[in-house]
Amino acid sequence: MHWAFASDDWEAPASVNDLKVGGKFKTTMAAKDNSASFDFAGVYTVVQEHVLIEYDMSDSRHVKVEFHQLPEGVKVITTFDPEDENPMEMQRSGWQAISDNFKKYVETSNQ
C-alpha cells in the first residue's frame, strides 16, 4: 500500500498478499481524486526467496521479477507481458515508477 502506484496522484488504499506458490495477491490502485480505480491481482507461480518471483495476473499476463545481489545492493529486473490497451512505453514507465516507489520505500524503511 506504501509503494504500489505509478504516480503521486495515485495511491493503493487496499492490498492483500500471500507470497507463496499458489498464493494470491490483490492491490487496489486508485486516483487520489477518486476519478478512477482498478484492482491489480494474480497468483504466484514461482517464489524463490531473494532470487525470483513469478506470477500470473488475473488477465493471464505473466510477470517475472528477478533479484540479483550486487556489491552495491540488489538489482531488480521485472519482465512483463504487455496489455493491449496502452502504448508499450506508457506501460514500461508505469512499471518503472512502481519499482522506483518500492526502492524509495525500502530505503526509508531500513533507516
C-alpha positions as CSV (number, residue, x, y, z in Angstrom):
1,M,0.0,0.0,0.0
2,H,3.0,2.3,0.5
3,W,4.5,2.0,-3.0
4,A,2.2,0.2,-5.5
5,F,1.2,3.1,-7.7
6,A,2.8,4.8,-10.7
7,S,2.5,8.5,-9.8
8,D,1.9,10.8,-6.9
9,D,-1.7,11.4,-7.8
10,W,-2.5,7.7,-7.3
11,E,-2.5,5.5,-4.2
12,A,-3.0,1.9,-3.1
13,P,-5.8,2.1,-0.5
14,A,-6.1,-1.7,-0.1
15,S,-3.9,-4.7,-0.6
16,V,-3.7,-8.4,0.4
17,N,-0.7,-10.6,-0.3
18,D,0.1,-14.3,0.2
19,L,3.6,-14.6,-1.1
20,K,3.9,-18.3,-1.7
21,V,3.4,-20.6,-4.7
22,G,-0.3,-20.7,-5.3
23,G,-0.8,-17.6,-3.1
24,K,-2.9,-14.8,-4.3
25,F,-2.5,-11.0,-4.2
26,K,-4.7,-8.1,-4.9
27,T,-3.9,-4.4,-4.7
28,T,-6.4,-1.7,-5.4
29,M,-4.9,1.2,-7.2
30,A,-6.9,4.4,-7.2
31,A,-6.6,8.0,-8.3
32,K,-6.5,10.3,-5.2
33,D,-9.3,12.4,-6.7
34,N,-11.5,9.3,-6.8
35,S,-11.8,9.6,-10.6
36,A,-10.6,6.0,-11.3
37,S,-9.6,2.8,-9.7
38,F,-8.7,-0.8,-10.6
39,D,-7.6,-4.0,-8.9
40,F,-4.2,-5.4,-9.8
41,A,-4.4,-9.1,-8.9
42,G,-2.9,-12.5,-9.6
43,V,-1.5,-15.8,-8.4
44,Y,2.2,-16.6,-7.6
45,T,3.7,-19.4,-9.7
46,V,7.3,-19.2,-8.6
47,V,8.7,-17.9,-5.3
48,Q,12.4,-18.3,-4.6
49,E,13.4,-16.1,-1.7
50,H,15.9,-13.3,-2.7
51,V,16.1,-14.8,-6.2
52,L,12.9,-14.9,-8.2
53,I,9.2,-14.2,-8.1
54,E,6.8,-15.1,-10.9
55,Y,3.1,-14.6,-11.1
56,D,0.1,-14.7,-13.5
57,M,-2.1,-11.7,-13.3
58,S,-5.9,-12.1,-13.4
59,D,-5.9,-11.2,-17.1
60,S,-3.5,-14.1,-17.8
61,R,-0.4,-12.0,-18.4
62,H,2.8,-13.3,-16.8
63,V,5.3,-11.3,-14.8
64,K,8.8,-12.3,-13.7
65,V,10.8,-10.4,-11.1
66,E,14.5,-11.3,-10.7
67,F,16.7,-10.2,-7.8
68,H,20.5,-10.0,-8.4
69,Q,22.8,-9.4,-5.5
70,L,25.5,-6.9,-6.4
71,P,28.3,-5.4,-4.2
72,E,26.4,-2.1,-4.1
73,G,22.9,-3.6,-3.4
74,V,20.3,-5.5,-5.2
75,K,19.3,-5.1,-8.9
76,V,15.7,-5.9,-9.6
77,I,14.6,-6.8,-13.1
78,T,10.9,-7.0,-13.9
79,T,9.7,-8.6,-17.2
80,F,6.0,-8.5,-18.0
81,D,3.7,-9.4,-20.8
82,P,2.2,-6.2,-22.1
83,E,-1.5,-5.5,-22.3
84,D,-3.2,-4.3,-25.4
85,E,-4.9,-1.1,-24.2
86,N,-2.0,1.3,-23.6
87,P,1.2,2.0,-25.5
88,M,4.2,-0.1,-24.5
89,E,6.3,2.9,-23.4
90,M,3.5,4.0,-21.1
91,Q,3.4,0.5,-19.6
92,R,7.2,0.5,-19.2
93,S,7.1,3.8,-17.5
94,G,4.3,2.7,-15.1
95,W,6.1,-0.5,-14.1
96,Q,9.4,1.5,-13.6
97,A,7.6,4.1,-11.5
98,I,6.2,1.4,-9.2
99,S,9.7,-0.1,-8.9
100,D,11.1,3.3,-8.1
101,N,8.5,3.7,-5.4
102,F,9.4,0.3,-4.0
103,K,13.1,1.3,-3.9
104,K,12.3,4.5,-2.0
105,Y,10.0,2.7,0.4
106,V,12.6,0.0,1.2
107,E,15.4,2.5,1.6
108,T,13.4,4.7,4.0
109,S,12.0,1.7,5.9
110,N,15.5,0.4,6.6
111,Q,16.9,3.6,8.2
